[in-house]
Amino acid sequence: MELFEEIRPGLTREHSLTVEEEHAVSPAGILVLSTPMMIRHMELNSAKIIRPLLPVDFASVGYEVNIRHKAPAFLGARITVWSRLVEVDGRKLLFEVKVTEGEKLIGEGTHRRTIVPMQ
């Protein structure tokens, strides 16, 4: 039996949140979702896809992001963070990630994680 056999391409997860001041920057006096916060939520959402499938003594860590921030999400906007596992190579995982506000694409790209022992 493979240790991580339940971790397969096609797993997805969505998470919605409202852009608050803690997520925002003010480049021109207008509060908008910051790129680092957008990436943070993409990473967390991806990690949560596989967390329940990992043995107790393992975790996943991010090691690469390739993200394009394409449009602003203003303070108070309701955004959805979406992740899909697209590739599994042993312990290395590739996710497709995006953030939307309704039909508007806020950001998209890829995120890589690896599974590591907690010791």
N, C-alpha and C positions, 0 to 999 in steps of 0.2 A: 504494500500500500504506500503510495507516494505521500509524503508529509504535507504537501500543499496542493493536493489534487483537486480540491474544490475551488481553487483560484484559477478561473478560466476566462479567456476573452469573452466579452459580451456583458459582463457584470456592469450595472449602471447605478447611479444614485443622483438624486436631485435634492437641493436644499435651498429654501427661500429665506431671505432676510430683507430688512429695511435698512437703507443706507442712513447711518446716524453719524454724529460728529466724530465719534471715535474711528470711523472708517474713512474719513474725508480729509482732503487738503483744500486749500483755498488759493489756487494759482492767480486768480484775477478778482479776488474778493467774493467769489461764488464757490460755495462748498460742493465738491464732487468726490466720488469714490476714488481713493488713491490706488495707484497701480500695485504697490506692495500689499495693501489690504485685499485687493482683488485676487492676487496670487496666493495669499495666505488662505483664503477661503477655497480656492481651487485645490490646493494641497490637502487641506483638512478634509474636504469632501472626498477626494480620492482615497485618502488613508482610511476613511470610515467605510468604504466599500469592502475592504478586505479584513479589517480589524476582527470582525466576528469569526472569520475563517482561519485565523492564525492560532497555532498552539499557544498556550499560556506563556511560554518562555521565549516567544518571538515577537518582534515588532517590525514595522516598516518605517523606513526613513527616505525622505526625498533627496535626490542628488542632482536633478537637472530640471530646469523649466525653460520653455521656449514659448513665450507668450506675447501676443500683440494686444495692446489696449486700444480699441478701435473707436469708442464713443464714450461720452461722459454719462455718468449716472449721478444725478443731482441728489442733494440731501432730501430724504424722505422717499426716494424711489424704492419700489419693491423689486428686488432683483432675484433671479434664480441662478444658482451655481449648479452646473451639470458636469458629471464625470462619467467616462466609459472606459473600462479596461479593454485595450485593443490588442495587446501582445503580452505573452508570458514567456520568458526565456530563463528557465530555472527559477532563481530568486529575483530576477530583474523584471520589472513591470513597466509597461508603457500605457499611459492614460491619455485619451483625448479629453480636453476640458474646454468649457465655455461658460460665459456669464451673459445672461440676457435680461432685458427689462421688457416684458411683453414680447413683441416681435423684434425689438431692436437688439442687435448684437453689440454687447459692451466690450467683450474680450474673448479671445480664443487662443488655442495652442495645444501644446503637449507638455506632459509632466512625467518624469521617470522616478520610480521608487525602487528600493531593494528591500528584501526581507532579511533581517539580521537577528541573531540570537541576543537575548537580553543580557547575557553574562559578559 
